[in-house]
């Protein structure tokens, strides 16, 4: 899976379990390391990415693409 530099990704803090939004640029700039704004833990965000479930609108669009071809 590839991401453009501005795509928002979600990662889970290994210290407090908070969900943080990051971009691919942010991950690349710090070799994946970010600091949680809630508990100040520095962790590897790339290792803790959260799978994002599409919104109903996105899922419907994907369904249409898959089944109308």
Secondary structure, DSSP 8 states (H G I E B T S, - for coil): ----TT-EEEEE-TTT--EEEEEHHHHHHTTTEEE-TTT--EEEGGGGB------HHHHHHHHHHHH--
